[in-house]
């Protein structure tokens, strides 16, 4: 495939790619000529299933299990990727939410819990981004090219009650991307964020079993539906492609009108 969104001869690392938005991004990249994808997930079986789909489409792919909050695991993952494919041109920081923890329906207030509860939010959503960028950016600088796309949440832009630490982690990741963009532009590396409202991924679906809860949630959206993974992956594709070669340090809201703010 050729065109403005052509990813031919690029190699991507996508975290949390075993399901949902990460999975859809990997498959969309395959539709746009990506050469190879490193499929990361905490659950190896999920990553392997996506890698198999990519190989069926003629894309080089391999699955690697790693918790992005674990710096040593991330550096080992990147070393394996470089050994296998020689470079990483595109980094999609998609892994997030509560990491390996389940999110209960009724979260306590911030002041009702202590630091022992914070790590499950800070680890995947902030430290995971720092870890992956720290491991990948020197390789991008050496190659004189790179695209970094970090998936954040509207909670990081507008704040969400009962998700204070999560909101702070996502806001921190966005600020980090803006700072990174200023330092990396001269190396032809861009760094941007995609900010999402509710997207119908497996994790969110599990928490939306109550029809009344879904109805209440949708009342906050101008476009009265939850997002689909393709709504997110399409924006990720744009920012990962050369169509966005003069776009950096930005946060793009893909939110169905959930929040309309600068």
N, C-alpha and C positions, 0 to 999 in steps of 0.2 A: 504494500500500500504506500502511495506517496501522497503528499499533501501537507498542509500547514501543521497538522498534528502528528506528522510522521516521527516515530521513535526509532527508526532503523539504525542498527549498529550500537544502540545504547544498552547498558546493563543497569538494572534496577534492583535495589533492595527494598522490600516492602515489609514492614513489621506488622504483626497481628494480621497476617494475610490468610489465615486458615478459614476465615468465614467473613460474612458481612461486607463492609466497605473495602477492607484489604483484599479479600478474594475478588470482588468485582473489579477493583482497580487492576489487579494482576491480569485478569481476563481481558479487560478493555485495552491494556497496554499490548497484549498479544494481538488484538485486532488492529493495532496501529504500528505493527512492525517492530516491536521490541526484540532485541537479539536474545536477551537472557534475563531471567528474574530469579533472585534469591528470595524464597518464600519462607519468611519467619513466622513462627507461632509458638506459644508456650506448649501447645499440644502437638506433638510431632505427627500424629495420624492425620490431623486436619491439614497441616502443611503439606504432607506427602500427597494427599488427595488433590490439592490445588496444583502442585508441581506436576502431577501426572496429567491433569487436564491441559496444562501449558505445553507439555511435551507432545501431546496428541495434536496440538496446533502448530507444531514445528518450532517451538520456542525452547531454547536452552533453559533448564530450570532444575534447581535442587532445593530440597526442604532442609531447614535447619531449626532445631529447637533451641530457644534461648529466652530467658526472662530479661527483657530490656532494662529492668531495674538493676540487673547484676552486671557491673562493669566488666568483670573478667569474662563473663559469658558473651557479652557483646563484642569485645575485642577478638575473642576466639572465632565468633561467627564471621566477622569481617575478614579475618585472616583466611578462613576457609573460602569465602567468596572471592577474594583476590587470587588465591591459589587456583580456584576453579575457572574463573572468567577473566582474570587479569586486571580488572578495574571495577569501580562502581561509579556510574555517571549520574544516577538518580537515586536519592534517598527519600522514601516516603515514611515519615514517622506517624504510623497509624495506630499502633498499640496504645491502649489507654484504659479509660474507665477505672475500675477498681483492681485492675491487674488480674491476679489469680483468685481474688476474693469474690464471693457472691455479694450483690448489692441488695440489701433488704428493702422492703417496700417503704417502711417508716423509719427513716434515719433520725438519729438523735440530733439535737442542736449542738453546735460547735462547742459551747461552754459546758456541755454535759459529758464530754469525752476528753481524753488526754492525748499526749503525743503517741501513745501506742496505737491509736486509731488513724493517725495522720499518714503513716508510711504507705498504706495501701493506695492512697490517692497521690501522694508526692512521687512515689517510686515510678510507676509506669507513665504518668502524665507529665512530669517535669524531669526527673533524673533519667528516665528512659530516653528522652529527647537529647539531653546533654551527653549521655553515654554514646548514643549512636552517632551524633555529630562529631564528637571528639575522636571517634574511631575512623570515621569516613572522611572528614574534611581534609586532613593532610594528603590523602590519596587524590582527592579532587584537585587540590592546589597543584600537586605534581603534574596532573594531566591538563591543567588549565581549562577545566570545564566542570560544571556541576549544577544540578537542580536539587534543592532541598524543599520538600513540601511537608509541613507538619499539620496534622489534623487536630484542631482544638474544638472547643465547645462554646456555644453562646453563653454558657455559664461563666466563661472566662471574660466575656465582653460586658455582660449586664448583671452577673451575679445570680445565684439561685439559693433560696432559703434551704437550709439543711444540707447544702453541698458547698459549704464555705471553703474547706481545704481544697476540694476538687476545683472550685471556681478559681481559687488562687493559683493552683498548679497550672491550669490552662492559661490563665492570664500571664503567668511567668513564662510559659513556653512561647507565647506570642511575643512578649518583650524580648526574650532571648533571640527569636528569629529576626526581629528588627535590628538588634545590635549585630548579629552575625552578618546580616545583609550588608551593613555598612563596612564591615571588615573584609568581606569576600568579593565585593563587586569588581575590584581590580583584577581578580583572578577569573573573571567571567563565570562566577558561581552565584546563582540567585537563591534566596531563602524567603519563602512565603508561607502563609497559613491559610487553611480552609476551616472556617468556623461553622459548626453544624448545630442545628436544633435537633429535634427528635427524628431519628432515622429508623426505619423498620428493620432492624438487625435482630438476630436471635436473642441477644441479651435484653434489648428493650422490649421485645415481644413478650418475654417471660414476665415482665413487670406490668404489662398492659392487658392482662387477662380480663379485668373488670371493664365491661362496656361503658359504664358510667364514668370511669376514670378516663377512658379514651375520649369520650365525648367532651369532658371538661378540658382535657389537654388540647383537643383540636380547636376549641373555642378561642384559643390564644393565637391561632394561625390565620393569616390573611388568606392563604391558599389552604383550604380545609382538608388537608390530608397530611399524614406523616411523610417524611421524606423516604425515598428509596435509595438503596446503595448506589444506583447509577446517577442520581442527582449529585452525590458527592464525588464519585469517581470521575465524572465528566469534568468537574472543575480541577481535580487533581491532575488529570491528563493535560489540560490546558497549561497549568503551571509547570508541568514536567517537560513540556514540549518547547521547541524553539519559537512557537507563536508568542510565548511570554518571555522572550529573551531580554526585553527591556522593562520587565516587571520584577521588582524585588522589595523586600521589607514590608509587604502588604498583607492584610488579612481580609479575605473574601468571605462574606457571610452567605451560606447556602442554607436558608432557614424557613422558607415558605412564608416569610413576612412575620415570623415570630417576634423579632425585634427589628425595628427600623430606626437605625441610629448610625452616626458616622463611625 
